[in-house]
Amino acid sequence: MSELSGWAVDISPQGPRGNGYPRDPQRKAFPSKTVANVRVVWERRRMLFRVAVCSLIVSTVIAFTIPKRYEASTQLMPPENVSSEGMTMLNTLSDHGSGDSGIGGSIGSMALGGLAGNLLGIKSSGALFVGILESRTVTDQIIEQFHLSRVYHAKKIEDAETMLWQHVEMSEDKKTGIVSITVTDTSPERAAAMAQAYVADLDQLVVQLSTSAARRERIFLEGRLKAVKADLDRADTKFSEFASQNTAIDVPAQGKAMVEEAAQVQGELIVAESDLREAQQIYAPTNVKLRAYEARISELKNQLQKLGGGNSLADIKSDSSLYPSIRKLPLLGVTYFDLYRESKMQETVFGLLTQQYELAKVEEAKEIPSVKVLDVAVVPTKKSYPHRLQLMILGTMMSLAAAVLWIFMRKWWDAIAFDDPGRLLIEEMSASARSRVRRFAAPVLAFGPAVARFRRSPGKHPERNEGAASKTGVSPERS
């Protein structure tokens, strides 16, 4: 004990002191193994610092070397669900599955309806949209449209498809049903254009691959319309050719007009014959008036003969006059009305099918799931990858971890006895590996001096020798 300025100080030895404070056996101490490991790392702090600096530089170079990538996204509204038949089945099952009313009944009906939809294979159109977007048909169209085989440096179409699938993500939100399409590319303009192309191809394929009842009806009516249109054209052609050949424009009207004309001619003939008999009683047979009456009567008989036609069937068929005769009209009327009836029937059928076809098109448009865009893909202005700061930090940390691991591996290796069989085996294996590496690297390493000697050889490059000789004034022969 000693006194210093009125204070009593105990300077008796109480054991070793590391930092000026006495050791308290009741306090906890660091594990000796942990302290030893930390000391090993601390002794190599200079090397770790160099590793950190070098790895930071390398990570920075790599991070800024990686090309930028941009993401363009588009979102589609949840399309209409299953067809009316499927929804009717689900509603029926839901009504039978929940007997009570209220919230519990509604939840039970919704659960049973969803379970029934899964059992019946009735899925939402959103999942159908995602399946179509991920199909090979859409993928090949996108590859061909944007020449992605050249962009991805892929020689085979399968490799280009794999690369495209790695750059595109399609998903459906289970709660809202919104379908999202995200395209990643090094060009922001191409990324936005590809996202929009996916929507256009989806809309086109949904229309082409629709299997609804209205579509099947529309396809059937379309085929029937083509067939009926061909029959109608053929009937009209036959009718027009028949009417043109026989001058049968309107057989009923023609018959009525010809009968009236024949009656008028017949009346004129009777009057002319009466005048002739009266003139015969007054004038001589060689009188001019008698000859005029006879000529008039002969002309009226010829006109009446043309209007009436021949008496036999052969004469009627062989009649080649401009207009058909009265006796020929009944024969023409049968064929005329048959062709006219066929033409009108085909025209009526074509009109009815046209109406049904238009209605089927309207129903098909209602049943086809429509692609409605919620968010249109725009050209991104901010990159999505790489995150350079994260890459730099991650690269530095990984390098430091590898360096620390190497330190402890080196410590473990130095602690092994030199005559240990395991150590001898590892050294033998490493020596063999190094010798093989040298053997394979020797031709490559020897290629460099050979090239240098070839370049320095005077006989291989005479133009260089001539240039050197002109500078020194000595000819190559003298040298």
Secondary structure, DSSP 8 states (H G I E B T S, - for coil): -EEETTEEE--S--S--SSSS---TTS----HHHHHHHHHHHHTHHHHHHHHHHHHHHHHHHHHHS--BEEEEEEE-----S-HHHHHHHHHHHHHH--S-SHHHHHHHHHHHHHHHHHHT---HHHHHHHHHTSHHHHHHHHHHHTHHHHTT-SSHHHHHHHHHHHEEEEE-TTT--EEEEEEESSHHHHHHHHHHHHHHHHHHHHHT---HHHHHHHHHHHHHHHHHHHHHHHHHHHHHHHHHHT-S-HHHHHHHHHHHHHHHHHHHHHHHHHHHHHHHHS-TT-HHHHHHHHHHHHHHHHHHHHH--SSHHHHHT---SS--TTTHHHHHHHHHHHHHHHHHHHHHHHHHHHHHHHHHHHHHHHS----EEE------S--B--HHHHHHHHHHHHHHHHHHHHHHHHHHHHS-TT-HHHHHHHHHHHHHHHHHHHHHHHHHHHHHHHHHHHH-TTT-HHHHHHHHHHHT--TTT-
